Amino acid sequence: MSKRSAFGFLCRIMDSKVISSLAESPSSSKRSCWTHSSHKSIRHVRGVVFDMDGTLTLPTLDFAEMKRRLKLPPSSDILVSVQAMSGEDKEKSMAIIEEMEDEANRRLRLQPGVLDVLHFLARRGLVRGLITRNSDKSVRAFLEHVITREFHPCKPDPAPILHVCDVWSVDPSDVVMVGDDRVDMMCGRAAGAATVLLANKHNAVGHADQADHTIASLHDLISLLTP
């Protein structure tokens, strides 16, 4: 698959009949969001790009265990490290990654608020996209059109978002990147897009300084996007 054919913009909301069985009940915790001092307003945006694992879905991949099985240092970037390998070592490493992704897929659950947010974006006429470091196989059943790691270079390089903007015919400043990881924020910022961090117990301290906005749940994204 070419890096271009791996992408398509989201042209319809996901069929709720297909994914309703994956959805968690909305969180009863207090909803809140933070706008940082150097924030970019996102009420004017024309498109929203999401990360997948930990953003649209609840976190299912154990990256620490993946690095252990791949015999990589804890601070290493998994995809960068594996892509630098060759021959049998690379094949074995990719097999380990795909095996763990397949297991995670069997436990896939939607992040609370996904359906509400997607319906809201559709009503507003905003285009939607997905940029993930997961494989095309992992997300094929989740969303119809995506940018996966088959697109090179992948996040945190800004190329994926710039490609999305080119297809949408919009300026990066009119797009917001929503994710739960440092690479999502780096990708968005480097492209000139606004960034929104979906906070959790693992990332709130380490990545919030790289985000324009921090939200506690996907429901909070609706408030940020409402004029």
Summary of the structure (lengths in Angstrom):
residues: 227
radius of gyration: 16.9
end to end distance: 39.6
largest distance: 53.5
contacts: 711
relative contact order: 0.23
helix: 41%
strand: 14%
